[in-house]
Amino acid sequence: MATSGPKIRKPKVTNDLDKFITDREHAAARAITQALILGGSEASVFTPIDTGTLLNSQYRHVTKDAEGRIVGTVGYTAAYALPVHDPDHKQTFRRATAEKEFLKKGFEAAAENIEKVITGALKA
């Protein structure tokens, strides 16, 4: 009577490509949200404050566009945000850290941390 060797089990292969893509999209959306929070937080330091309306009107929005890209937006709902941000519209500010182009400068100040957040989230 011959004995047979141990049975070799073949690994089960499954197609989880859809799940993988969905997981990557969620990771990208979380990374973009974190990036918007970092940039928006830095921008708040440069945002002029008189009554606090401008600062409190900041919003962020993350969407997936028609091409499948994850797009993040930070802005202000206050009607006067654009002229206050515009460097060609001369003003003086009470707040010592307030600057023109406060949103742009906030994201520039946070650029290194934003890059780390995005690359870290997409490595996994």
Legacy VTK file of the C-alpha trace (Angstrom):
# vtk DataFile Version 3.0
C-alpha trace
ASCII
DATASET POLYDATA
POINTS 124 float
0.000 0.000 0.000
1.513 3.268 -1.145
1.084 6.370 0.915
0.548 9.632 -0.750
2.380 12.785 0.269
0.756 15.825 1.826
-1.884 17.446 -0.256
-0.796 20.740 -1.743
-3.449 23.380 -1.654
-3.524 25.900 -4.398
-4.050 29.467 -3.221
-7.420 30.902 -4.056
-7.153 33.814 -6.435
-9.856 36.414 -6.309
-10.382 39.486 -8.393
-10.736 42.365 -5.947
-9.758 45.078 -8.403
-12.976 47.019 -7.830
-12.442 46.922 -4.055
-8.807 47.963 -4.493
-9.788 50.939 -6.657
-12.512 51.982 -4.220
-10.094 51.736 -1.291
-7.499 53.851 -3.133
-10.131 56.473 -3.993
-11.207 56.665 -0.354
-7.570 56.977 0.751
-7.018 59.742 -1.807
-10.147 61.592 -0.669
-9.015 61.379 2.973
-5.548 62.636 2.008
-7.005 65.553 0.047
-9.276 66.408 2.983
-6.276 66.393 5.326
-4.359 68.578 2.866
-7.237 71.061 2.746
-7.372 71.180 6.527
-3.617 71.840 6.716
-3.678 74.569 4.058
-6.846 76.152 5.430
-5.419 76.184 8.949
-2.254 77.922 7.782
-4.362 80.371 5.771
-6.339 81.272 8.877
-3.151 82.704 10.400
-2.813 85.100 7.443
-6.535 85.893 7.158
-7.487 89.438 8.162
-9.868 89.553 11.104
-12.194 92.430 11.858
-15.435 90.760 12.899
-14.438 87.155 12.184
-16.966 86.770 9.358
-14.323 86.133 6.701
-12.449 83.578 8.764
-15.653 81.791 9.762
-16.842 81.635 6.150
-14.009 79.304 5.092
-15.202 76.039 3.567
-13.665 72.933 2.007
-15.143 70.505 -0.463
-13.826 67.238 -1.916
-15.360 65.721 -5.057
-14.604 63.247 -7.813
-14.687 64.884 -11.249
-15.844 63.418 -14.559
-12.360 62.035 -15.322
-12.221 60.252 -11.957
-9.808 62.693 -10.298
-10.242 63.611 -6.647
-10.500 67.410 -6.454
-10.333 69.491 -3.290
-11.454 73.101 -2.923
-11.019 75.622 -0.132
-12.733 78.979 -0.315
-14.697 81.616 1.511
-18.400 82.340 1.279
-18.073 85.926 2.494
-18.870 88.230 -0.433
-15.846 90.437 0.222
-13.270 87.615 0.363
-11.943 88.160 -3.176
-11.129 91.880 -2.835
-9.513 91.256 0.563
-7.391 88.461 -0.969
-6.502 90.467 -4.116
-3.003 92.016 -3.848
-4.010 94.840 -6.228
-6.796 95.983 -3.880
-4.876 98.090 -1.331
-5.873 97.770 2.329
-4.383 97.948 5.775
-5.136 95.297 8.337
-5.423 95.447 12.110
-4.133 91.936 12.662
-0.339 91.741 12.675
-0.166 88.421 10.811
-2.793 89.373 8.190
-1.577 89.435 4.591
-2.947 89.755 1.095
-3.244 86.430 -0.757
-3.794 84.755 2.611
-5.212 81.550 1.100
-2.352 81.154 -1.375
0.253 81.884 1.306
-1.387 79.456 3.713
-1.106 76.605 1.236
2.468 77.586 0.404
3.339 77.487 4.118
1.725 74.054 4.470
3.141 72.600 1.215
5.731 70.332 2.835
3.220 68.807 5.265
0.618 68.469 2.521
3.069 66.535 0.370
3.864 64.187 3.265
0.168 63.562 3.977
-0.659 62.767 0.367
2.348 60.549 -0.337
1.880 58.739 2.980
-1.778 58.038 2.325
-1.155 56.692 -1.153
1.805 54.453 -0.246
-0.309 51.968 1.660
LINES 1 125
124 0 1 2 3 4 5 6 7 8 9 10 11 12 13 14 15 16 17 18 19 20 21 22 23 24 25 26 27 28 29 30 31 32 33 34 35 36 37 38 39 40 41 42 43 44 45 46 47 48 49 50 51 52 53 54 55 56 57 58 59 60 61 62 63 64 65 66 67 68 69 70 71 72 73 74 75 76 77 78 79 80 81 82 83 84 85 86 87 88 89 90 91 92 93 94 95 96 97 98 99 100 101 102 103 104 105 106 107 108 109 110 111 112 113 114 115 116 117 118 119 120 121 122 123
